[in-house]
Amino acid sequence: MCGIVGYIGKRDVAPLLLEGLQRLEYRGYDSAGVVVSSPKSGGLKMVKAKGRVRDLEARVPKRFTGTTGIAHTRWATHGAPSDENAHPHMDADGKVAIVHNGIIDNASDLRAKLTAEGVEFLSETDTEVLTHLIARNDADTLEEKVRQSLKQIEGTYGVAVMHADFNDRIVVARNGSPVVLGIGEKEMFVASDVAALVSHTRQVVTLDDGEMATIKADDFRTYTTSGTRTTAEPTTVEWEAESYDMGGHDTYMHKEISEQPDAVDRVLRGRIDDRFSTVHLGGLNLDAREARTIRRIKILGCGTSYHAGLIGAGLIESLARIPADAEPASEFRYRNPVVDPDTLYIAVSQSGETYDVLAAVQELKRKGARVLGVVNVVGSAIAREADGGVYVHAGPEVCVVSTKCFTNTVVAFALLALHLGRIRDLSVSDGKRIIEGLRKLPEQISEILETEGDIKKLAEQYAEAKSMMFIGRVRGYPVALEASLKLKEISYIHAEAYPASELKHGPLALIEPALPTVAIVPDDDLLEKNRAALEEIKARSGRILAVAHQEQEKADHTVLVPKNEPELDPILMGIPLQLLAYHTALSLGRDIDKPRNLAKSVTVE
């Protein structure tokens, strides 16, 4: 994987492709490349480079013209980052070019077979296998060459293919990795993410798994990998091109942290029902009678989405009194889980395309489970596969690490918990209490953001640490997990998160002055228990940074956050820790928007 861009029309294609790749840089990558052709010349011209898109752009010659092309940013899965391993890949005759997201599981077997037949490979990638399969196929049409070659592939793919003998078209296909068509005026686009398209068109078609498409300058058609025609109606993307700009901020992460008051207001807008002290969630496709039959809720996500799911499970248990838990989707799908018909499953994904989550959803659907999605991207794969769900309306999130989408996802879970609670046994007064708390969130988040200067100074003091501990109890523990992950992702400082109650069961052995501890200490019924944990750390000369509602005597430093309802406090506790991670990474000179080794939308296992 990581990013695909393609174009066919009348315009000079290279600048369009390079612009599209720049729009996809946020996804994380290690190399880039581009192939172009024109109806007049018919031949394919390719340039590739290890490194950033700017490195590729520097290599593109001035006379690199064409009206059709495909381009790619690669995140290594097979073979180290290098010019040779960069996409696109071409066959020996220079007639076929392909870009590919995903993993070909049987690439080793196919490579051995092709090598025995005399094919010489120029890269270590799995993708080059598919290039040679297409080039050696003797079907009469490009569509059929691609379709027959894909039959030999096991694994996941989002692919775009050009052929010198069929230079009036690009053929694309999807299985487990997103492919989106952009419909223009006598021009067509293709990409793995709408971010690459929205500056040119907002009319898109999203392919389903097992679906292919042929795009020409003035037409497109879709069909299955078995050859059956499908009907695809374009939809309108709700986000503008300006949504992907930095808006005067130095980084996308900073912009997205600062957007959280507006983002939270957006996820609440139009959903609160004051008359019945509940909320409207029309996309659930779950009526009150069905909701009352739910006996358990299982939430599935990966990384930050998993942490949001942990907080969501707590909200559901607290407000709806339904047993709920969260589990990494990547583990769930491999342990042959018991799928209970009385269990509601909730899949969480910012992109709506996370492969491990999508695969879990597909397995659950195969076994007859009811699945809801909590996603940010309208029309994404998980949104389409699920029986219903909640869009979190965070807006585009460009930085590889998630901030505003995490916050909005937790708020969406609060809405869902309130909805289910009011159907069941949650009182009107408690419903009003939670609604009042939800309405306070945007202003309280703004209040926290105003303390950024103080948090920056603290971050600079703690940046020399080689490792950090994060602790919290019950509602605070998932906040600690997410804060620990944020620090690891962008500062590269080792960090661990533990329940505060577990300190004496092992982690206390690590405490020393060189290991700072960040403690989540809300004013709730566990306040004294949390203070006891601070006493244990201080007795062993540990440094403490507390995130709390009031100054903590045993802490070296306290970051104060405004008080909300106990169920909603974790939302606010997480905001200053995003800023702490950000300014720690900034003081260390890290590439904050594109941390090493990471990608935004993980569409491979």
FIKOL-31656 format. One line per field, with one value per residue (C-alpha): residue number from 1; x, y, z. Coordinates in Angstrom, 1 decimal. Layout:
BEGIN
num c(NUM,...)
c1 c(X,...)
c2 c(Y,...)
c3 c(Z,...)
***
This chain:
BEGIN
num c(1,2,3,4,5,6,7,8,9,10,11,12,13,14,15,16,17,18,19,20,21,22,23,24,25,26,27,28,29,30,31,32,33,34,35,36,37,38,39,40,41,42,43,44,45,46,47,48,49,50,51,52,53,54,55,56,57,58,59,60,61,62,63,64,65,66,67,68,69,70,71,72,73,74,75,76,77,78,79,80,81,82,83,84,85,86,87,88,89,90,91,92,93,94,95,96,97,98,99,100,101,102,103,104,105,106,107,108,109,110,111,112,113,114,115,116,117,118,119,120,121,122,123,124,125,126,127,128,129,130,131,132,133,134,135,136,137,138,139,140,141,142,143,144,145,146,147,148,149,150,151,152,153,154,155,156,157,158,159,160,161,162,163,164,165,166,167,168,169,170,171,172,173,174,175,176,177,178,179,180,181,182,183,184,185,186,187,188,189,190,191,192,193,194,195,196,197,198,199,200,201,202,203,204,205,206,207,208,209,210,211,212,213,214,215,216,217,218,219,220,221,222,223,224,225,226,227,228,229,230,231,232,233,234,235,236,237,238,239,240,241,242,243,244,245,246,247,248,249,250,251,252,253,254,255,256,257,258,259,260,261,262,263,264,265,266,267,268,269,270,271,272,273,274,275,276,277,278,279,280,281,282,283,284,285,286,287,288,289,290,291,292,293,294,295,296,297,298,299,300,301,302,303,304,305,306,307,308,309,310,311,312,313,314,315,316,317,318,319,320,321,322,323,324,325,326,327,328,329,330,331,332,333,334,335,336,337,338,339,340,341,342,343,344,345,346,347,348,349,350,351,352,353,354,355,356,357,358,359,360,361,362,363,364,365,366,367,368,369,370,371,372,373,374,375,376,377,378,379,380,381,382,383,384,385,386,387,388,389,390,391,392,393,394,395,396,397,398,399,400,401,402,403,404,405,406,407,408,409,410,411,412,413,414,415,416,417,418,419,420,421,422,423,424,425,426,427,428,429,430,431,432,433,434,435,436,437,438,439,440,441,442,443,444,445,446,447,448,449,450,451,452,453,454,455,456,457,458,459,460,461,462,463,464,465,466,467,468,469,470,471,472,473,474,475,476,477,478,479,480,481,482,483,484,485,486,487,488,489,490,491,492,493,494,495,496,497,498,499,500,501,502,503,504,505,506,507,508,509,510,511,512,513,514,515,516,517,518,519,520,521,522,523,524,525,526,527,528,529,530,531,532,533,534,535,536,537,538,539,540,541,542,543,544,545,546,547,548,549,550,551,552,553,554,555,556,557,558,559,560,561,562,563,564,565,566,567,568,569,570,571,572,573,574,575,576,577,578,579,580,581,582,583,584,585,586,587,588,589,590,591,592,593,594,595,596,597,598,599,600,601,602,603,604,605)
c1 c(0.0,-0.3,-1.7,-3.0,-3.8,-4.8,-6.1,-7.3,-8.5,-7.1,-4.9,-1.2,-1.2,2.1,1.3,-2.1,-0.6,2.1,-0.5,-2.6,0.3,1.0,-2.6,-2.0,1.4,-0.4,-1.1,2.6,5.0,8.6,8.8,6.8,6.5,4.5,3.8,2.3,1.3,-0.6,-2.8,-0.3,2.8,1.2,4.3,4.7,7.2,8.0,9.9,10.3,12.2,12.8,11.9,9.3,7.1,9.4,12.3,10.1,9.2,12.9,13.5,10.6,12.1,10.6,9.4,7.4,4.1,1.0,-2.8,-3.1,-1.2,-1.1,1.0,1.7,3.1,4.4,4.6,6.9,5.5,7.7,11.2,13.0,12.3,14.3,13.9,13.5,10.8,8.8,5.6,4.5,5.9,6.3,6.9,10.1,8.6,7.5,3.9,2.1,2.2,0.5,0.1,-1.1,-2.2,-2.6,-0.7,-0.6,-0.4,0.7,3.3,6.2,4.6,3.7,7.2,8.8,6.5,7.2,10.9,10.9,9.2,12.1,10.7,13.3,12.2,13.6,12.1,11.4,7.8,4.7,3.1,5.6,4.1,0.7,2.4,4.0,0.8,-1.1,1.6,1.8,-2.0,-3.2,-6.8,-8.0,-9.0,-7.2,-10.2,-10.0,-6.2,-6.6,-9.6,-8.0,-4.8,-6.6,-8.1,-4.7,-4.1,-4.8,-4.8,-5.9,-5.6,-6.6,-5.0,-4.8,-3.5,-2.3,-1.3,0.5,-1.8,-4.9,-3.9,-7.5,-8.3,-7.3,-8.6,-8.9,-10.0,-10.7,-10.5,-10.0,-8.2,-10.2,-10.6,-12.6,-13.5,-13.8,-16.2,-15.2,-16.2,-14.7,-12.1,-11.9,-9.9,-9.1,-7.6,-7.4,-8.7,-11.0,-8.4,-6.6,-9.8,-11.7,-9.8,-11.0,-14.4,-16.8,-18.7,-17.3,-18.0,-16.6,-15.9,-17.0,-14.8,-14.8,-15.6,-13.6,-14.0,-12.8,-12.3,-12.0,-11.9,-15.6,-17.0,-16.7,-18.3,-18.2,-18.4,-17.5,-14.3,-16.5,-17.5,-21.1,-22.0,-22.8,-24.7,-22.8,-24.4,-22.1,-22.4,-21.3,-18.4,-19.3,-15.8,-14.3,-10.7,-10.0,-10.7,-7.4,-5.3,-3.3,-5.3,-2.3,-1.1,2.4,1.2,-2.0,-1.9,-2.0,-4.8,-6.8,-6.3,-7.5,-10.6,-12.0,-14.5,-16.1,-15.8,-17.6,-20.3,-20.8,-21.3,-23.9,-25.7,-29.3,-29.1,-30.2,-33.9,-34.6,-38.3,-37.5,-33.9,-32.4,-30.8,-31.8,-29.5,-31.4,-28.7,-28.7,-31.5,-32.3,-35.8,-36.6,-38.0,-34.8,-32.6,-34.2,-33.3,-29.5,-27.9,-24.3,-22.2,-18.8,-16.8,-14.0,-11.3,-7.5,-5.1,-6.8,-10.2,-9.8,-9.1,-12.2,-14.1,-12.8,-14.2,-17.4,-17.9,-17.6,-20.2,-22.6,-22.3,-22.7,-25.7,-27.5,-26.5,-25.7,-22.6,-20.0,-16.4,-13.9,-11.3,-8.7,-10.3,-6.9,-7.1,-10.8,-10.9,-8.2,-9.5,-12.6,-14.9,-18.4,-20.9,-24.0,-27.2,-28.1,-24.8,-24.6,-21.2,-19.8,-16.9,-14.9,-12.6,-11.7,-11.2,-13.9,-11.4,-9.1,-8.5,-8.5,-11.8,-13.4,-12.4,-13.9,-17.1,-17.3,-16.8,-19.4,-21.9,-21.2,-22.1,-25.4,-24.4,-25.9,-23.0,-23.1,-20.3,-18.9,-16.8,-15.8,-15.9,-19.3,-19.7,-16.6,-16.4,-17.3,-20.2,-21.5,-21.0,-22.6,-26.3,-26.4,-24.2,-23.2,-21.0,-18.7,-18.5,-15.0,-14.1,-11.0,-8.1,-4.8,-2.2,-1.3,-2.1,-5.7,-6.9,-10.2,-11.5,-10.7,-12.6,-15.6,-15.7,-15.9,-18.7,-20.5,-20.3,-21.8,-24.7,-25.2,-25.0,-27.5,-29.9,-29.7,-30.0,-33.2,-34.8,-34.0,-33.7,-31.9,-34.0,-35.2,-33.1,-29.9,-30.7,-30.9,-27.7,-25.7,-27.2,-26.1,-22.7,-22.4,-23.4,-20.6,-17.9,-17.0,-16.5,-14.6,-12.3,-11.7,-10.8,-8.2,-6.7,-6.1,-3.6,-1.4,1.5,1.7,1.5,4.2,6.6,5.8,6.5,9.9,10.8,9.7,11.1,14.4,12.8,13.7,10.5,7.2,4.5,0.8,-1.7,-5.5,-8.3,-11.5,-12.6,-9.0,-7.3,-8.3,-7.3,-3.8,-3.6,-4.4,-2.0,0.7,0.1,0.1,3.5,5.0,3.6,5.0,7.8,9.3,9.6,8.9,5.7,3.6,0.1,-1.2,-4.3,-3.3,-4.5,-1.9,1.2,2.0,1.6,4.8,5.2,6.2,9.6,10.3,9.7,12.7,13.5,14.3,10.9,8.1,4.6,1.5,-1.5,-5.2,-6.8,-10.4,-12.6,-14.7,-15.4,-11.9,-10.1,-8.6,-7.5,-5.7,-4.0,-2.8,-1.1,0.6,1.9,3.4,5.2,6.4,7.7,10.0,11.3,9.2,8.3,4.6,2.6,-1.1,-4.1,-6.8,-9.7,-7.7,-4.1,-2.5,-0.2,2.0,2.4,5.4,3.1,-0.7,-2.6,-6.1,-9.1,-12.7,-15.1,-18.0,-20.2,-18.1,-19.1,-17.8,-14.7,-12.5,-13.2,-11.7,-8.9,-7.5,-7.2,-4.2,-2.4,-2.7,-0.9,1.7,2.6,2.5,4.9,7.2,7.6,8.0,10.8,12.5,12.3,10.1,8.1,4.8,2.3,4.2,5.8,8.3,7.0,3.3,0.5,-2.8,-5.3,-3.9,-5.5,-3.2,-2.8)
c2 c(0.0,3.2,5.8,5.5,8.4,8.1,10.4,10.2,13.2,16.1,17.8,17.4,14.5,14.7,17.8,16.4,13.2,14.9,17.1,14.1,12.3,15.4,15.2,11.6,12.2,12.2,8.5,7.7,6.3,5.7,6.0,7.3,6.9,7.9,6.5,8.6,8.0,9.9,8.7,10.0,8.3,5.2,4.3,4.4,6.6,6.0,7.8,6.5,7.6,6.5,9.2,12.0,13.2,16.2,13.8,12.2,15.7,16.6,13.6,14.2,15.6,18.7,16.8,14.3,14.9,12.8,12.8,9.5,8.3,6.5,7.3,5.8,6.4,3.2,2.0,-1.0,-4.5,-6.6,-5.3,-2.3,1.2,1.7,3.1,-0.5,-1.4,1.8,1.6,1.7,-1.6,-2.5,-5.7,-6.3,-4.9,-1.7,-2.3,-2.9,-0.6,-1.2,0.4,-1.7,-1.3,-4.5,-7.8,-10.7,-13.7,-16.2,-14.0,-16.3,-19.3,-17.2,-15.6,-19.0,-20.2,-17.1,-17.3,-20.9,-19.7,-17.2,-14.0,-11.8,-9.7,-6.3,-5.7,-7.6,-6.7,-8.9,-6.4,-7.1,-10.6,-9.2,-7.0,-10.0,-12.1,-9.3,-8.9,-12.6,-13.0,-13.5,-12.2,-9.8,-6.9,-5.3,-5.9,-9.6,-9.7,-8.1,-10.1,-13.5,-12.5,-11.5,-14.9,-16.3,-13.8,-14.6,-11.6,-8.0,-5.4,-2.0,-1.8,0.5,-0.8,0.8,-0.9,0.6,-1.3,0.0,3.6,5.0,3.5,2.6,-0.6,-0.7,-3.3,-3.6,-6.4,-5.2,-2.0,1.2,2.4,5.5,6.9,10.7,11.8,14.9,16.8,14.7,13.5,10.8,10.3,7.3,7.3,5.3,8.3,11.2,13.6,13.2,14.1,16.8,19.7,18.5,16.8,15.9,13.3,9.9,6.2,3.9,0.4,-2.6,-5.6,-7.9,-5.0,-3.7,-0.6,0.7,4.5,6.5,10.2,10.5,7.3,4.6,1.3,-1.1,-4.9,-7.8,-9.8,-12.5,-10.2,-9.2,-5.6,-3.6,-0.3,2.4,5.8,8.7,10.3,13.8,14.1,16.4,17.7,20.7,20.8,23.5,21.0,19.4,22.6,23.5,26.6,28.7,26.0,24.6,21.0,19.2,17.6,21.1,22.2,19.1,19.4,23.0,22.0,19.9,22.4,22.8,19.0,18.1,20.7,19.0,15.5,16.8,19.0,18.0,14.8,16.0,15.5,17.7,16.7,13.1,13.8,11.5,11.7,10.9,8.5,7.7,5.7,2.9,1.0,-0.4,0.2,0.3,-3.2,-4.6,-2.5,-4.0,-7.5,-6.7,-8.7,-7.7,-5.3,-6.0,-3.1,-3.8,-1.4,-1.0,1.4,4.7,3.4,0.5,3.0,5.0,1.7,1.0,4.4,3.6,0.3,2.1,4.6,1.9,-0.1,3.0,4.6,1.7,-1.0,-3.4,-5.6,-4.2,-4.6,-3.7,-5.8,-5.3,-6.3,-7.8,-10.3,-11.0,-12.3,-14.9,-16.5,-18.2,-16.2,-17.3,-15.1,-14.7,-13.7,-11.5,-9.5,-6.3,-5.8,-2.3,-1.7,1.4,2.9,6.5,5.7,3.1,1.0,-0.5,-4.0,-5.8,-4.2,-4.7,-8.4,-8.8,-7.2,-9.5,-12.6,-11.4,-10.8,-14.2,-15.7,-13.7,-11.1,-7.6,-5.1,-1.3,1.0,4.1,5.7,9.1,8.6,8.5,5.6,3.8,0.0,-0.6,1.9,0.0,-3.5,-2.6,-2.9,0.7,3.0,6.5,8.9,10.9,14.0,14.9,16.2,15.2,14.1,14.4,13.8,10.1,10.1,10.7,13.4,15.0,11.8,10.0,12.7,12.7,8.9,9.0,11.6,9.4,6.6,8.9,9.6,5.9,5.0,7.8,6.6,3.0,4.0,6.1,3.1,1.0,2.3,5.6,8.2,11.5,13.4,11.5,12.0,15.7,15.6,13.9,16.2,19.3,17.8,17.1,20.7,22.0,20.0,22.4,25.4,23.3,21.9,25.5,26.4,23.6,24.6,28.1,26.5,25.3,27.6,26.1,22.5,23.3,24.4,21.1,19.1,20.6,19.7,16.0,15.6,14.4,11.3,8.0,6.4,7.4,5.7,6.6,5.5,5.8,3.9,2.6,5.6,7.0,3.9,4.1,7.8,6.7,4.1,6.6,9.2,6.6,5.7,9.3,9.9,6.8,7.5,11.0,11.5,7.9,8.0,4.6,4.8,2.3,2.6,0.7,0.7,2.7,-0.2,-2.5,-0.5,-2.6,-5.8,-5.2,-1.8,-0.1,-1.8,0.6,3.8,6.1,9.8,9.1,7.6,10.3,9.2,10.9,10.2,10.7,12.0,13.0,14.2,11.1,8.3,6.9,10.2,9.0,5.7,7.6,9.8,6.7,5.7,9.1,8.5,5.2,6.8,9.7,7.4,6.0,9.4,9.2,12.4,12.9,15.0,14.9,15.7,16.6,18.8,20.3,20.7,17.4,17.9,14.9,15.8,17.8,19.4,19.5,20.2,21.4,20.5,21.7,19.3,17.8,14.8,11.8,9.8,12.5,13.5,11.1,13.2,16.3,14.5,13.4,16.8,18.2,14.9,15.3,18.7,17.1,14.6,17.2,19.6,16.8,15.7,19.3,19.9,16.8,17.8,14.9,14.8,15.1,14.6,11.7,9.7,7.0,3.5,4.4,4.8,6.6,4.0,0.5,-1.6,-4.6,-7.0)
c3 c(0.0,0.3,-2.2,-5.8,-8.2,-11.9,-14.6,-18.2,-20.2,-22.2,-19.6,-19.1,-16.7,-14.7,-12.7,-11.8,-10.6,-8.6,-7.0,-6.2,-4.6,-2.4,-1.2,-0.2,1.6,4.9,4.6,5.2,2.5,1.7,-2.1,-5.1,-8.8,-11.9,-15.4,-18.3,-21.9,-24.6,-27.4,-30.0,-28.7,-27.1,-25.2,-21.4,-19.6,-16.0,-13.2,-9.7,-6.5,-3.0,-0.5,-0.7,-3.5,-3.8,-4.6,-7.4,-8.7,-8.9,-11.2,-13.6,-16.9,-18.4,-21.5,-19.5,-21.2,-21.6,-21.0,-19.2,-16.2,-12.9,-9.8,-6.4,-2.9,-1.4,2.2,2.2,2.8,0.4,0.0,1.5,0.3,-2.9,-6.4,-7.8,-5.3,-5.8,-7.8,-10.6,-11.9,-15.6,-17.5,-19.5,-22.8,-21.1,-22.2,-18.9,-15.8,-12.5,-9.1,-6.2,-2.6,-0.6,-0.2,-2.6,-0.3,-2.9,-4.5,-3.6,-5.4,-8.4,-8.6,-8.5,-11.4,-13.5,-12.9,-14.0,-17.2,-17.9,-16.3,-14.8,-11.8,-11.2,-7.7,-4.4,-4.4,-4.6,-7.0,-9.9,-10.0,-11.1,-13.7,-15.5,-15.2,-17.1,-19.7,-20.4,-20.7,-24.3,-23.9,-26.5,-24.1,-21.2,-19.0,-19.7,-19.2,-15.8,-14.8,-15.7,-13.9,-10.7,-10.6,-9.9,-7.0,-3.4,-1.0,-1.1,-3.8,-5.0,-8.5,-11.5,-14.8,-18.0,-21.2,-24.2,-26.6,-24.9,-24.3,-24.2,-20.8,-17.3,-15.7,-11.9,-9.4,-5.7,-3.1,0.4,-0.5,-1.5,-5.0,-5.8,-9.3,-9.8,-12.5,-14.3,-17.5,-20.3,-17.9,-15.3,-12.1,-9.9,-6.4,-3.2,-1.2,-2.1,-0.8,-4.2,-6.1,-4.3,-5.9,-9.3,-8.7,-5.9,-7.9,-7.0,-7.3,-4.7,-5.9,-3.8,-3.1,-6.1,-8.4,-11.4,-13.6,-16.9,-17.1,-20.3,-20.8,-21.4,-19.8,-17.2,-16.6,-13.6,-13.4,-11.1,-11.4,-12.9,-15.7,-14.7,-15.3,-12.1,-11.7,-10.0,-9.2,-8.4,-5.0,-3.9,-1.5,1.4,2.1,0.2,-1.1,1.4,4.2,3.3,3.7,6.8,7.3,8.7,11.1,11.0,10.9,10.2,13.7,15.3,13.0,13.8,17.6,17.3,15.3,18.0,19.5,16.0,15.3,18.5,17.8,14.4,15.8,18.2,15.8,15.0,17.1,20.6,21.5,24.5,24.7,25.6,27.0,24.4,20.9,17.4,15.6,12.4,10.7,13.3,11.6,15.1,16.5,20.2,20.3,18.7,21.0,24.1,23.0,23.0,25.8,25.1,23.0,21.6,20.1,17.6,16.5,16.0,17.7,18.5,17.4,19.9,22.7,21.7,21.9,25.4,26.5,24.5,26.3,29.6,28.5,27.3,30.6,32.7,30.9,29.2,31.7,28.9,29.3,26.9,26.1,23.4,21.7,19.0,15.7,14.6,17.4,17.3,13.8,14.4,17.6,16.3,18.5,19.6,17.7,19.9,18.2,21.2,20.9,19.0,17.3,16.7,14.2,14.7,12.1,11.2,7.5,7.3,5.4,8.1,6.8,10.1,11.1,7.7,7.7,11.2,10.0,6.9,9.1,11.6,8.7,7.3,10.7,10.9,13.4,13.6,13.0,13.4,12.2,13.9,11.1,9.8,6.0,4.4,1.9,3.1,3.0,6.7,6.4,3.4,5.0,8.3,9.1,10.3,12.3,13.4,11.3,13.6,11.3,12.4,8.9,7.0,9.2,7.4,10.1,10.3,14.0,15.0,17.4,16.5,15.1,18.4,20.3,18.0,18.1,21.9,21.7,19.2,21.7,24.3,22.0,21.3,25.1,25.9,23.1,24.3,27.9,27.4,25.6,28.6,32.2,32.1,33.8,32.3,34.8,33.9,30.3,30.8,32.8,30.0,27.4,29.4,29.7,26.0,25.2,27.4,25.6,22.8,25.1,27.6,24.9,23.8,27.4,27.5,24.1,25.6,28.0,25.2,26.1,29.6,28.2,25.7,28.5,30.4,27.2,26.8,30.4,29.9,26.4,27.6,29.1,27.5,28.7,30.3,32.3,31.9,34.5,35.1,36.8,35.2,33.0,33.1,31.9,28.2,28.3,29.6,26.8,24.1,25.5,25.7,22.0,20.9,22.6,21.0,17.5,17.1,19.5,19.4,23.2,24.7,26.8,28.6,30.1,33.1,35.3,38.4,40.5,38.8,39.9,42.9,40.8,38.8,37.1,40.4,39.9,37.1,39.0,39.4,38.8,35.2,34.5,34.6,35.2,33.7,35.9,35.0,38.3,37.8,40.7,40.9,43.4,42.8,43.6,46.9,45.3,42.5,45.1,46.9,43.6,43.4,47.0,45.9,43.0,45.1,47.8,45.2,43.9,40.7,38.8,38.3,35.8,36.8,34.5,37.0,38.0,40.9,41.9,43.1,46.1,45.3,41.6,40.3,37.8,37.3,34.1,35.1,33.0,33.5,35.2,33.2,34.1,35.3,32.3,29.9,31.8,29.7,26.6,28.2,30.0,26.6,25.0,27.0,26.5,22.7,23.1,25.4,22.7,20.0,21.7,23.0,19.4,18.2,20.7,19.4,15.8,14.7,11.4,13.2,10.4,8.9,11.7,10.6,9.8,10.0,7.5,8.0,6.7,7.3,4.5,4.8,7.7)
***
